Amino acid sequence: MQIKQFMDRFGRKATLRQPDGWQSTPFCCFLQPLRYKNKMYLYGVNTQIGHNAQGHYLYIGPPEHDLTALGDNVQLRIGDESYRIDRAEKVYCGKDPYYIWAIVRTVVEESEEPA
């Protein structure tokens, strides 16, 4: 089974969105929570209802939706959740891109610090 077929069969539906209203066609990808082995991902954001730990996730997606070529304002949307792309790389099989690997984090609404 090719990786694209595997993603289509077992992955989650996602889209990419920009603030100007552009949206990609739906595609399937994998999203897995990162396990914290150091303090690298432990910082969070204060929101109106409290502290949000901003979960970080490992994204594996098809090369046709190249997260490495998109700007900073693009968000990944899966279900009701939005994710910001922190880092993305292409993974190759020979000379051809095989899939896109990325670290993404949950988008949360920021609020001002209490006085």
C-alpha positions as CSV (number, residue, x, y, z in Angstrom):
1,M,0.0,0.0,0.0
2,Q,1.4,3.4,-1.0
3,I,1.6,6.1,1.7
4,K,-1.0,8.2,0.0
5,Q,-3.5,5.3,0.1
6,F,-2.6,4.7,3.7
7,M,-3.3,8.4,4.6
8,D,-6.6,8.4,2.7
9,R,-7.7,5.2,4.4
10,F,-6.6,5.9,8.0
11,G,-5.9,9.6,8.2
12,R,-8.0,12.6,9.3
13,K,-9.5,15.1,6.9
14,A,-7.7,18.4,6.9
15,T,-7.6,21.7,5.1
16,L,-5.1,24.6,4.9
17,R,-6.4,28.1,5.4
18,Q,-5.0,31.6,5.0
19,P,-6.5,34.8,6.6
20,D,-7.4,36.2,3.2
21,G,-10.0,33.4,2.8
22,W,-8.0,31.0,0.6
23,Q,-8.6,27.3,1.5
24,S,-7.0,24.2,0.1
25,T,-8.9,21.2,-1.1
26,P,-9.5,18.7,1.7
27,F,-6.9,16.0,2.2
28,C,-6.0,13.3,4.7
29,C,-3.1,13.4,7.2
30,F,-1.9,12.0,10.5
31,L,-1.6,14.0,13.7
32,Q,0.0,12.6,16.8
33,P,0.6,14.4,20.2
34,L,4.3,14.9,21.0
35,R,5.5,13.3,24.2
36,Y,7.5,15.8,26.3
37,K,11.0,14.6,27.0
38,N,12.3,18.0,27.9
39,K,11.0,21.5,28.6
40,M,11.0,22.5,24.9
41,Y,7.2,22.5,24.5
42,L,6.0,23.3,28.0
43,Y,5.3,27.0,27.6
44,G,1.7,28.1,27.2
45,V,-0.6,31.0,26.7
46,N,-2.9,32.8,29.1
47,T,-6.5,32.9,27.8
48,Q,-9.7,34.4,29.1
49,I,-10.5,31.2,30.9
50,G,-7.0,30.3,32.2
51,H,-3.7,28.9,31.1
52,N,-3.6,26.9,27.8
53,A,-0.6,24.5,27.5
54,Q,-0.7,24.8,23.6
55,G,-0.3,21.1,22.7
56,H,2.3,20.3,20.1
57,Y,1.7,17.6,17.5
58,L,3.6,15.7,14.9
59,Y,2.0,16.1,11.4
60,I,2.6,13.6,8.6
61,G,0.9,14.7,5.3
62,P,0.9,14.3,1.6
63,P,3.6,16.1,-0.4
64,E,0.9,17.6,-2.7
65,H,0.0,19.9,0.3
66,D,3.5,21.3,0.9
67,L,3.6,23.0,4.3
68,T,7.2,24.0,3.6
69,A,6.2,26.4,0.8
70,L,3.5,28.3,2.7
71,G,3.7,31.5,4.7
72,D,3.5,32.1,8.4
73,N,-0.2,32.9,8.4
74,V,-1.4,29.5,7.1
75,Q,-3.3,27.3,9.5
76,L,-4.0,23.6,9.4
77,R,-7.6,22.9,10.2
78,I,-8.7,19.4,11.4
79,G,-12.3,19.1,12.6
80,D,-13.0,22.0,15.0
81,E,-9.3,22.6,15.8
82,S,-6.8,25.0,14.2
83,Y,-3.1,24.4,14.3
84,R,-0.1,26.7,13.6
85,I,2.8,25.3,11.6
86,D,6.0,25.7,13.6
87,R,8.4,23.8,11.4
88,A,8.0,21.7,8.3
89,E,10.3,19.5,6.1
90,K,10.0,17.4,3.1
91,V,10.9,13.7,3.4
92,Y,12.2,12.2,0.2
93,C,12.2,8.7,-1.3
94,G,15.0,9.0,-3.9
95,K,14.5,12.3,-5.7
96,D,10.8,12.6,-5.1
97,P,9.1,14.1,-2.0
98,Y,7.4,11.2,-0.2
99,Y,5.6,13.0,2.6
100,I,5.7,16.3,4.6
101,W,6.8,16.1,8.3
102,A,5.9,19.0,10.5
103,I,5.6,20.2,14.1
104,V,2.3,22.0,14.7
105,R,0.6,23.5,17.7
106,T,-2.9,24.2,18.8
107,V,-4.0,27.8,18.0
108,V,-5.5,29.5,21.1
109,E,-6.9,33.0,21.6
110,E,-4.4,35.1,23.5
111,S,-5.5,37.6,26.2
112,E,-3.7,40.2,28.1
113,E,-2.0,39.4,31.4
114,P,-4.1,40.3,34.5
115,A,-3.0,43.5,36.2
